[in-house]
Amino acid sequence: MIQIAVMGHGVVGSGVTEILLKHSDEIAKKVHEEIYIKKVLDLREFPDSPIAERFTKNFDDILNDDEIKIVVEVMGGLNPAYDFVKKCLLSGKSVVTSNKELVAAKGAELLKIADENNLNFLFEASVGGGIPIIRPLNQCLAANDVYEIDGILNGTTNYILAKMIKESMSFNDALAKAQKKGYAERNPAADVEGHDACRKICILASLVFGKHVYPDSVHTEGITNVSLTDVEYASAWGGVIKLIGSVKLTDGKQEIIVAPMFVKNECQLSTVDGVFNAILVKGDSTGDVVFYGKGAGKLPTASAVVADVMDCVTHKNERRYIMWEDGCKNDILPFEQSKYSMYVLANAENTDAAFETANNLFGCCERLTRNNPEQSELAFITPVMTYADFEKAKADFEQTGIKTISAIRIAVI
């Protein structure tokens, strides 16, 4: 019998205990050992839980119990999760977590501690919820040179954009509906400003390219400024707007970004709707591989956590090799050097003259049209250029009295 502890009994934590209790016999057959939940850490009371007597409010009850060999951390956030996880690893306990913020901020350090103590630190559920992605990247695609990852990594923003695209719903109305359905938090900043997607692409980048990428090194934009006008122009162009997390190697550095982008209708990611996530992995041997599914939710995420627990049990006397080195900002290509075509929406008194100015400043541009545009409305696609050159041209463009309303990258996927 393997004894474990679960830290946190919220949405995911309660799902973990539910699965372990409900499927205890089947799980025991698969790992050839019973998994027993000895302690559950939470500051709240759960008198109706079938294991109510195993709850504790004191972390030391877990840390100082030598019979507990695996600890599940599903509290979320950095504090006190980081301190608790580090102490568990140093005390000889393997750790499984769904905490993307923790892995994105402290992954290199915690993996090193696990390695030094011959323990496991597993985090399949930290990216994509129930979508298998960490283990496939680390094992199934290990023979590949993975050179690029592009993904829709946040279900909340994808739901909002889908409502804008399919129902012509404003951003604010779509956000309100997402909140009503429980897809978005009361404070949705982590989702709509791109921070959640940023943490996930950091984890994937660290795993694939072997050096830790810290979220503050990643240029991150959210979807709060995306308008229905932008959505209509994307459609006229032949695509949709998606919040994309992307990473690839450019000149030996990681070119990594999170931003809304125009995605062609022919791309696999363009049809991903609602709260679903999709991760496109490009390898030299396999070509394109897409991982698709619900990126969050109680049972999908808990399922991935339990799978990691089972992996720890199966490999209790050896490490599952997941490792990357610490990294720094010098490993990251400055976003000003990244190259994209850009969609630009502008207001001008004379749109024909403004478009001629755009061609002079940006290079040969493609003009876009939509049904019933405003008389002062001008939309166009620039040639591929560095973002630094785009910003310089845009500043010169605005010096002529033209107002830029939107600027969105064109995805190259």
Secondary structure as a PSIPRED ss2 file (coil, helix, strand):
# PSIPRED VFORMAT (PSIPRED V4.0)

   1 M C   1.000  0.000  0.000
   2 I E   0.000  0.000  1.000
   3 Q E   0.000  0.000  1.000
   4 I E   0.000  0.000  1.000
   5 A E   0.000  0.000  1.000
   6 V E   0.000  0.000  1.000
   7 M E   0.000  0.000  1.000
   8 G C   1.000  0.000  0.000
   9 H C   1.000  0.000  0.000
  10 G C   1.000  0.000  0.000
  11 V H   0.000  1.000  0.000
  12 V H   0.000  1.000  0.000
  13 G H   0.000  1.000  0.000
  14 S H   0.000  1.000  0.000
  15 G H   0.000  1.000  0.000
  16 V H   0.000  1.000  0.000
  17 T H   0.000  1.000  0.000
  18 E H   0.000  1.000  0.000
  19 I H   0.000  1.000  0.000
  20 L H   0.000  1.000  0.000
  21 L H   0.000  1.000  0.000
  22 K H   0.000  1.000  0.000
  23 H C   1.000  0.000  0.000
  24 S H   0.000  1.000  0.000
  25 D H   0.000  1.000  0.000
  26 E H   0.000  1.000  0.000
  27 I H   0.000  1.000  0.000
  28 A H   0.000  1.000  0.000
  29 K H   0.000  1.000  0.000
  30 K H   0.000  1.000  0.000
  31 V H   0.000  1.000  0.000
  32 H C   1.000  0.000  0.000
  33 E C   1.000  0.000  0.000
  34 E C   1.000  0.000  0.000
  35 I E   0.000  0.000  1.000
  36 Y E   0.000  0.000  1.000
  37 I E   0.000  0.000  1.000
  38 K E   0.000  0.000  1.000
  39 K E   0.000  0.000  1.000
  40 V E   0.000  0.000  1.000
  41 L E   0.000  0.000  1.000
  42 D C   1.000  0.000  0.000
  43 L C   1.000  0.000  0.000
  44 R C   1.000  0.000  0.000
  45 E C   1.000  0.000  0.000
  46 F C   1.000  0.000  0.000
  47 P C   1.000  0.000  0.000
  48 D C   1.000  0.000  0.000
  49 S C   1.000  0.000  0.000
  50 P C   1.000  0.000  0.000
  51 I C   1.000  0.000  0.000
  52 A H   0.000  1.000  0.000
  53 E H   0.000  1.000  0.000
  54 R H   0.000  1.000  0.000
  55 F E   0.000  0.000  1.000
  56 T E   0.000  0.000  1.000
  57 K C   1.000  0.000  0.000
  58 N C   1.000  0.000  0.000
  59 F C   1.000  0.000  0.000
  60 D H   0.000  1.000  0.000
  61 D H   0.000  1.000  0.000
  62 I H   0.000  1.000  0.000
  63 L H   0.000  1.000  0.000
  64 N C   1.000  0.000  0.000
  65 D C   1.000  0.000  0.000
  66 D C   1.000  0.000  0.000
  67 E C   1.000  0.000  0.000
  68 I E   0.000  0.000  1.000
  69 K E   0.000  0.000  1.000
  70 I E   0.000  0.000  1.000
  71 V E   0.000  0.000  1.000
  72 V E   0.000  0.000  1.000
  73 E E   0.000  0.000  1.000
  74 V C   1.000  0.000  0.000
  75 M C   1.000  0.000  0.000
  76 G C   1.000  0.000  0.000
  77 G C   1.000  0.000  0.000
  78 L C   1.000  0.000  0.000
  79 N C   1.000  0.000  0.000
  80 P C   1.000  0.000  0.000
  81 A H   0.000  1.000  0.000
  82 Y H   0.000  1.000  0.000
  83 D H   0.000  1.000  0.000
  84 F H   0.000  1.000  0.000
  85 V H   0.000  1.000  0.000
  86 K H   0.000  1.000  0.000
  87 K H   0.000  1.000  0.000
  88 C H   0.000  1.000  0.000
  89 L H   0.000  1.000  0.000
  90 L H   0.000  1.000  0.000
  91 S C   1.000  0.000  0.000
  92 G C   1.000  0.000  0.000
  93 K C   1.000  0.000  0.000
  94 S E   0.000  0.000  1.000
  95 V E   0.000  0.000  1.000
  96 V E   0.000  0.000  1.000
  97 T E   0.000  0.000  1.000
  98 S C   1.000  0.000  0.000
  99 N C   1.000  0.000  0.000
 100 K H   0.000  1.000  0.000
 101 E H   0.000  1.000  0.000
 102 L H   0.000  1.000  0.000
 103 V H   0.000  1.000  0.000
 104 A H   0.000  1.000  0.000
 105 A H   0.000  1.000  0.000
 106 K H   0.000  1.000  0.000
 107 G H   0.000  1.000  0.000
 108 A H   0.000  1.000  0.000
 109 E H   0.000  1.000  0.000
 110 L H   0.000  1.000  0.000
 111 L H   0.000  1.000  0.000
 112 K H   0.000  1.000  0.000
 113 I H   0.000  1.000  0.000
 114 A H   0.000  1.000  0.000
 115 D H   0.000  1.000  0.000
 116 E H   0.000  1.000  0.000
 117 N C   1.000  0.000  0.000
 118 N C   1.000  0.000  0.000
 119 L C   1.000  0.000  0.000
 120 N C   1.000  0.000  0.000
 121 F E   0.000  0.000  1.000
 122 L E   0.000  0.000  1.000
 123 F C   1.000  0.000  0.000
 124 E H   0.000  1.000  0.000
 125 A H   0.000  1.000  0.000
 126 S H   0.000  1.000  0.000
 127 V C   1.000  0.000  0.000
 128 G C   1.000  0.000  0.000
 129 G C   1.000  0.000  0.000
 130 G C   1.000  0.000  0.000
 131 I C   1.000  0.000  0.000
 132 P C   1.000  0.000  0.000
 133 I C   1.000  0.000  0.000
 134 I H   0.000  1.000  0.000
 135 R H   0.000  1.000  0.000
 136 P H   0.000  1.000  0.000
 137 L H   0.000  1.000  0.000
 138 N H   0.000  1.000  0.000
 139 Q H   0.000  1.000  0.000
 140 C H   0.000  1.000  0.000
 141 L C   1.000  0.000  0.000
 142 A C   1.000  0.000  0.000
 143 A C   1.000  0.000  0.000
 144 N C   1.000  0.000  0.000
 145 D C   1.000  0.000  0.000
 146 V E   0.000  0.000  1.000
 147 Y E   0.000  0.000  1.000
 148 E E   0.000  0.000  1.000
 149 I E   0.000  0.000  1.000
 150 D E   0.000  0.000  1.000
 151 G E   0.000  0.000  1.000
 152 I E   0.000  0.000  1.000
 153 L C   1.000  0.000  0.000
 154 N C   1.000  0.000  0.000
 155 G H   0.000  1.000  0.000
 156 T H   0.000  1.000  0.000
 157 T H   0.000  1.000  0.000
 158 N H   0.000  1.000  0.000
 159 Y H   0.000  1.000  0.000
 160 I H   0.000  1.000  0.000
 161 L H   0.000  1.000  0.000
 162 A H   0.000  1.000  0.000
 163 K H   0.000  1.000  0.000
 164 M H   0.000  1.000  0.000
 165 I H   0.000  1.000  0.000
 166 K H   0.000  1.000  0.000
 167 E H   0.000  1.000  0.000
 168 S C   1.000  0.000  0.000
 169 M C   1.000  0.000  0.000
 170 S C   1.000  0.000  0.000
 171 F H   0.000  1.000  0.000
 172 N H   0.000  1.000  0.000
 173 D H   0.000  1.000  0.000
 174 A H   0.000  1.000  0.000
 175 L H   0.000  1.000  0.000
 176 A H   0.000  1.000  0.000
 177 K H   0.000  1.000  0.000
 178 A H   0.000  1.000  0.000
 179 Q H   0.000  1.000  0.000
 180 K H   0.000  1.000  0.000
 181 K C   1.000  0.000  0.000
 182 G C   1.000  0.000  0.000
 183 Y C   1.000  0.000  0.000
 184 A C   1.000  0.000  0.000
 185 E C   1.000  0.000  0.000
 186 R C   1.000  0.000  0.000
 187 N C   1.000  0.000  0.000
 188 P C   1.000  0.000  0.000
 189 A H   0.000  1.000  0.000
 190 A H   0.000  1.000  0.000
 191 D H   0.000  1.000  0.000
 192 V H   0.000  1.000  0.000
 193 E C   1.000  0.000  0.000
 194 G C   1.000  0.000  0.000
 195 H H   0.000  1.000  0.000
 196 D H   0.000  1.000  0.000
 197 A H   0.000  1.000  0.000
 198 C H   0.000  1.000  0.000
 199 R H   0.000  1.000  0.000
 200 K H   0.000  1.000  0.000
 201 I H   0.000  1.000  0.000
 202 C H   0.000  1.000  0.000
 203 I H   0.000  1.000  0.000
 204 L H   0.000  1.000  0.000
 205 A H   0.000  1.000  0.000
 206 S H   0.000  1.000  0.000
 207 L H   0.000  1.000  0.000
 208 V H   0.000  1.000  0.000
 209 F H   0.000  1.000  0.000
 210 G C   1.000  0.000  0.000
 211 K E   0.000  0.000  1.000
 212 H C   1.000  0.000  0.000
 213 V C   1.000  0.000  0.000
 214 Y C   1.000  0.000  0.000
 215 P H   0.000  1.000  0.000
 216 D H   0.000  1.000  0.000
 217 S H   0.000  1.000  0.000
 218 V C   1.000  0.000  0.000
 219 H E   0.000  0.000  1.000
 220 T E   0.000  0.000  1.000
 221 E C   1.000  0.000  0.000
 222 G C   1.000  0.000  0.000
 223 I C   1.000  0.000  0.000
 224 T C   1.000  0.000  0.000
 225 N C   1.000  0.000  0.000
 226 V C   1.000  0.000  0.000
 227 S C   1.000  0.000  0.000
 228 L H   0.000  1.000  0.000
 229 T H   0.000  1.000  0.000
 230 D H   0.000  1.000  0.000
 231 V H   0.000  1.000  0.000
 232 E H   0.000  1.000  0.000
 233 Y H   0.000  1.000  0.000
 234 A H   0.000  1.000  0.000
 235 S H   0.000  1.000  0.000
 236 A H   0.000  1.000  0.000
 237 W H   0.000  1.000  0.000
 238 G C   1.000  0.000  0.000
 239 G E   0.000  0.000  1.000
 240 V E   0.000  0.000  1.000
 241 I E   0.000  0.000  1.000
 242 K E   0.000  0.000  1.000
 243 L E   0.000  0.000  1.000
 244 I E   0.000  0.000  1.000
 245 G E   0.000  0.000  1.000
 246 S E   0.000  0.000  1.000
 247 V E   0.000  0.000  1.000
 248 K E   0.000  0.000  1.000
 249 L E   0.000  0.000  1.000
 250 T E   0.000  0.000  1.000
 251 D C   1.000  0.000  0.000
 252 G C   1.000  0.000  0.000
 253 K E   0.000  0.000  1.000
 254 Q E   0.000  0.000  1.000
 255 E E   0.000  0.000  1.000
 256 I E   0.000  0.000  1.000
 257 I E   0.000  0.000  1.000
 258 V E   0.000  0.000  1.000
 259 A E   0.000  0.000  1.000
 260 P E   0.000  0.000  1.000
 261 M E   0.000  0.000  1.000
 262 F E   0.000  0.000  1.000
 263 V E   0.000  0.000  1.000
 264 K E   0.000  0.000  1.000
 265 N C   1.000  0.000  0.000
 266 E C   1.000  0.000  0.000
 267 C C   1.000  0.000  0.000
 268 Q H   0.000  1.000  0.000
 269 L H   0.000  1.000  0.000
 270 S H   0.000  1.000  0.000
 271 T H   0.000  1.000  0.000
 272 V C   1.000  0.000  0.000
 273 D C   1.000  0.000  0.000
 274 G C   1.000  0.000  0.000
 275 V C   1.000  0.000  0.000
 276 F E   0.000  0.000  1.000
 277 N E   0.000  0.000  1.000
 278 A E   0.000  0.000  1.000
 279 I E   0.000  0.000  1.000
 280 L E   0.000  0.000  1.000
 281 V E   0.000  0.000  1.000
 282 K E   0.000  0.000  1.000
 283 G E   0.000  0.000  1.000
 284 D C   1.000  0.000  0.000
 285 S C   1.000  0.000  0.000
 286 T C   1.000  0.000  0.000
 287 G E   0.000  0.000  1.000
 288 D E   0.000  0.000  1.000
 289 V E   0.000  0.000  1.000
 290 V E   0.000  0.000  1.000
 291 F E   0.000  0.000  1.000
 292 Y E   0.000  0.000  1.000
 293 G E   0.000  0.000  1.000
 294 K E   0.000  0.000  1.000
 295 G C   1.000  0.000  0.000
 296 A C   1.000  0.000  0.000
 297 G C   1.000  0.000  0.000
 298 K H   0.000  1.000  0.000
 299 L H   0.000  1.000  0.000
 300 P H   0.000  1.000  0.000
 301 T H   0.000  1.000  0.000
 302 A H   0.000  1.000  0.000
 303 S H   0.000  1.000  0.000
 304 A H   0.000  1.000  0.000
 305 V H   0.000  1.000  0.000
 306 V H   0.000  1.000  0.000
 307 A H   0.000  1.000  0.000
 308 D H   0.000  1.000  0.000
 309 V H   0.000  1.000  0.000
 310 M H   0.000  1.000  0.000
 311 D H   0.000  1.000  0.000
 312 C H   0.000  1.000  0.000
 313 V H   0.000  1.000  0.000
 314 T H   0.000  1.000  0.000
 315 H C   1.000  0.000  0.000
 316 K C   1.000  0.000  0.000
 317 N C   1.000  0.000  0.000
 318 E C   1.000  0.000  0.000
 319 R C   1.000  0.000  0.000
 320 R C   1.000  0.000  0.000
 321 Y C   1.000  0.000  0.000
 322 I C   1.000  0.000  0.000
 323 M C   1.000  0.000  0.000
 324 W C   1.000  0.000  0.000
 325 E E   0.000  0.000  1.000
 326 D C   1.000  0.000  0.000
 327 G C   1.000  0.000  0.000
 328 C C   1.000  0.000  0.000
 329 K H   0.000  1.000  0.000
 330 N H   0.000  1.000  0.000
 331 D H   0.000  1.000  0.000
 332 I E   0.000  0.000  1.000
 333 L C   1.000  0.000  0.000
 334 P C   1.000  0.000  0.000
 335 F H   0.000  1.000  0.000
 336 E H   0.000  1.000  0.000
 337 Q H   0.000  1.000  0.000
 338 S C   1.000  0.000  0.000
 339 K E   0.000  0.000  1.000
 340 Y E   0.000  0.000  1.000
 341 S C   1.000  0.000  0.000
 342 M E   0.000  0.000  1.000
 343 Y E   0.000  0.000  1.000
 344 V E   0.000  0.000  1.000
 345 L E   0.000  0.000  1.000
 346 A E   0.000  0.000  1.000
 347 N E   0.000  0.000  1.000
 348 A C   1.000  0.000  0.000
 349 E C   1.000  0.000  0.000
 350 N C   1.000  0.000  0.000
 351 T H   0.000  1.000  0.000
 352 D H   0.000  1.000  0.000
 353 A H   0.000  1.000  0.000
 354 A H   0.000  1.000  0.000
 355 F H   0.000  1.000  0.000
 356 E H   0.000  1.000  0.000
 357 T H   0.000  1.000  0.000
 358 A H   0.000  1.000  0.000
 359 N H   0.000  1.000  0.000
 360 N H   0.000  1.000  0.000
 361 L H   0.000  1.000  0.000
 362 F H   0.000  1.000  0.000
 363 G C   1.000  0.000  0.000
 364 C C   1.000  0.000  0.000
 365 C C   1.000  0.000  0.000
 366 E E   0.000  0.000  1.000
 367 R E   0.000  0.000  1.000
 368 L E   0.000  0.000  1.000
 369 T C   1.000  0.000  0.000
 370 R C   1.000  0.000  0.000
 371 N C   1.000  0.000  0.000
 372 N C   1.000  0.000  0.000
 373 P C   1.000  0.000  0.000
 374 E C   1.000  0.000  0.000
 375 Q C   1.000  0.000  0.000
 376 S C   1.000  0.000  0.000
 377 E E   0.000  0.000  1.000
 378 L E   0.000  0.000  1.000
 379 A E   0.000  0.000  1.000
 380 F E   0.000  0.000  1.000
 381 I E   0.000  0.000  1.000
 382 T C   1.000  0.000  0.000
 383 P C   1.000  0.000  0.000
 384 V C   1.000  0.000  0.000
 385 M E   0.000  0.000  1.000
 386 T E   0.000  0.000  1.000
 387 Y H   0.000  1.000  0.000
 388 A H   0.000  1.000  0.000
 389 D H   0.000  1.000  0.000
 390 F H   0.000  1.000  0.000
 391 E H   0.000  1.000  0.000
 392 K H   0.000  1.000  0.000
 393 A H   0.000  1.000  0.000
 394 K H   0.000  1.000  0.000
 395 A H   0.000  1.000  0.000
 396 D H   0.000  1.000  0.000
 397 F H   0.000  1.000  0.000
 398 E H   0.000  1.000  0.000
 399 Q H   0.000  1.000  0.000
 400 T C   1.000  0.000  0.000
 401 G C   1.000  0.000  0.000
 402 I C   1.000  0.000  0.000
 403 K E   0.000  0.000  1.000
 404 T E   0.000  0.000  1.000
 405 I E   0.000  0.000  1.000
 406 S E   0.000  0.000  1.000
 407 A E   0.000  0.000  1.000
 408 I E   0.000  0.000  1.000
 409 R E   0.000  0.000  1.000
 410 I E   0.000  0.000  1.000
 411 A C   1.000  0.000  0.000
 412 V C   1.000  0.000  0.000
 413 I C   1.000  0.000  0.000
